[in-house]
Amino acid sequence: MPRVLSAHLEEWKYTSPIRITGHVFPSARVLVAEISENGAIGRGEASGVYFRNDTPDHALDQVLACADAIREGAGRVKLNQILPPGGARNALDCALWDLECRLSGRDIWSLTGITPKPILTLQTITMQDEPEDVGRMASALRDAPMLKIKLNGDRPVERVRAARLARPDVRLMVDVNAGFDMQQLRDCAGWMGELGVELIEQPLPAGEDEALEDFVSPVPLCADESCIDRQDLETVARRYQAINIKLDKTGGLTEALALAAGAKQRGLKLMVGNMSGTSLAVAPSYVIAMLCEVVDLDGPYSLVCDRAERMLYRDSIVSQPEPRFWG
């Protein structure tokens, strides 16, 4: 029987709005793609890439336009030829991986040759009104051994200092989401180092970060918006010391695996994250997590509720349930 593709949009409410530089997200809107064949169903979830105007609605249109190609047997390689990086390709690519697992009777670990293990994820403190609020949030997350603080140009050092005072024991990272200019980065980076920050994620806007090639940062810099897929690696390797791999950016697990390998060859450290969404989005990212030094897969913590079948979270440790619900 030919493959059948279906797709739909879902909305998952956050416990409180997610705030980052220039954006507020009241809920997680996601696209779910399902590909069925011979009684098996493979699923993939994506939320798109907001800073590239890649919305779930746009991704849904792209996915449905691929129905004929999927029915005719298009696989992951063909998919990379007919769709650009983004949410649509991510949802379909992950659905195809899941479908292959179910049809073959093999799991994702057998197919990729990667060994799974429970892994530590950081937890995120989103943008807060005042530095004192950051300190309170850090105190509230007293069982989290690693925190990431969302920053912009408003008193960034004071916010990090508040977190450090509240949690002298915690590992700290910051995510600027392109909220600094070069002078702010120069002014802040040394202080960040003294406060024990281990990584500064995307300090400058993508396309405006050429100055980083001549900047020796006291804290390693990580590219997020500046690194979509392998095409960006040559430039990124001159400006950053790490990359954040997100399947919505790469357009699926297939390209994410290739990006991870290419980054390792260039001496870049790896971080994995996800745009937003449920455990269905986290599950394929968890595969990439096995290759990374830093894991940022805390998205389901922010949801009012997750899927009935879901990844297992306990004390900042994420692991795959048995029986598996994806891959």
FENUR-V971449 format. One line per field, one symbol per residue. burial: b if it has 9 or more other ideal C-beta (glycine too) atoms within 8 Angstrom, else e. A space follows every 50 residues. Layout:
# FENUR-V971449
burial = ???
This chain:
# FENUR-V971449
burial = eebebebebeebbbeeebbbbeeebeebbbbbbbbbbeebebbbbbbbbb eeebbbebbbebbbebeebbbeebebebbbeebebbbbbbbbbbbbbbbb bbbeeeebbebeebeeeebbbbbbbeebeebebbbbbbbebeebebbbbb bbeeebbebbbbbbebbeebbbbbbbbbbbebebbeebbebbbebebebb bbbbebeebeebeebebebbbbbbbbbbbeebbeebbebbebbbbbbbbb bbbbbbbbbbebbbeeebbbbbbbbbbbbbbbbbbbbbbbbbebbbbbbb ebbeebeeebbebeebbbbbbeebbbb
